[in-house]
């Protein structure tokens, strides 16, 4: 080995000097190379064999490995192959030192994963120049990777903050636009997975044509190929142009060389695929690295979309399924109406009936109506119950009033429909305003009530939910129902008696009648009557059920009124 007589290169400066590992079985070569590299400013570790070098690499990190090709035991080819199989050293720069006939080891060495080579006898200045060039390339590569990671993170962050709609067409366009304005791919496409192995291209972008939307379907053979590949996970590959006569679609007609495809899931279901294509004239290791980077980016984008869009789609589909289920119950009228009597506590005569819904599957009415409200069809359920209640009392004596539960919002929003339904009743209707809904606009509510035929208002379950004394002040009802918590055990509780007695006085002044709800014992009925409560309702007087058999119609009388 000879050394150049030229002046040694300037040493590396700075606190973070590159760290090199030199592997050679010739102690003289090993010492000379290490000394010169140290003089050039590098930190150097030495290993006298391939086994020793691999052992050092198990515990220490290096910026570059310089290794002799023809060593006994583990050769330079064996060492580079081993390093390329290890994730931690798979991309570590590796320079082979070859014999005087480099062609014998050059091609195998590069194929094994070496990045460069230098021929013995070594010119030291050339060795330092090659090492520095390789480190500069690695630094540039690291800078590029860091830039790509920042770019990718910005796209993932943007996708994560999108106000993602559940309509697939709108979501696809937003996703494509967001990616295209942050990166510069040759092509992007968002495709919805349809039934029977079909794909629908929702939105796409190309560097030449800009954005486009289309509902055209990709030909079945291509869709089957894409979906089949995705069963094994995301993938990326170089695309070959379609042969003459082969069908083209928006996905395949774009001028691109490398495409990555990522799956988008809603729960366990594959709902869409995201494709990104780029131009690539690289080959070998460089192409594989570009493919890996593109695949990683598309995986990140698809995962971000899945995390953002997937739960919304799952929830949307769940709500749509729930809506369809509730719609079937409504359309097939899988419910019936039962009626519970309201009686005068003094006379024990029935003065009216409250209509109550019962569902065929046994679901509690409050639960079912809440389900319907959550599904956006609550008003339809309430109107259907009103219609069924009115229809069911056709044979009831006209002097008996009908009490119907209805929420204030439905009264305001569907006033004309309610008026039409109630007009057919031919009797006084008492609208019981349910306790679980607030009245946002009392004036609007009173205005609608004034247009309804022969309708009175009752405040249901006074003391519970939103049914407060303000309702009484604002609505001036004809009836107020005492919550069951005030009624039960009233004969044994002086505090309850005192509270209800105060409400009796207030009712007399405000001109409305009190109805005690949930009366189950005669002692409760007697206590309420003695205090001055006029009407009662509860199991003591009759459980909810079918109406009694029709009787001969009598002269109609108006429902009770304080002013009568």
Secondary structure, 3 states (H helix, E strand, C coil): CCCCCCCCCCCCCCCCCCEEEEECCCHHHHHHHHHHHHHCCCEEEEECCHHHHHHHHHHCCCCEEEEECCCCCCCHHHHHHHHHHCHHHCCCEEEEEECCCCHHHHHHHHHHCCCEEEECCCCHHHHHHHHHHHHHHHHHHHHHHHHHHHHHHHHHHHHHCCCCCCCHHHHHHHHHHHHHCCCCCCEEEEEEECHHHCEEEEEEEECCCEEEECCCECCHHHHHHHHHHHCCCCEEEECCCCCCCCCCCCCCCCCCCEEEEEEEEECCEEEEEEEEEECCCCCHHHHHHHHHHHHHHHHHHHHHHHHHHHHHHHHHHHHHHHHHHHHHHHHCCCEEEEEEEEEECCCCCEEEEEEEEEECCCCCHHHHHHHHHHCCCHHHHHHHHHHHHHHHCCCCCCCCEEEEEECHHHHHHCHHHHHHHHHCCCCCEEEEECCCCCCCCHHHHHHHHHHCCCEEEEEEEECCCCCCHHHHHHHCCCEEEECHHHHCCHHHCHHHHHHHHHHHHHHHHHCCEEEECCCCCHHHHHHHHHHCCCEECCCCCCCCECCCCCCCCCCCCCCCCCCC
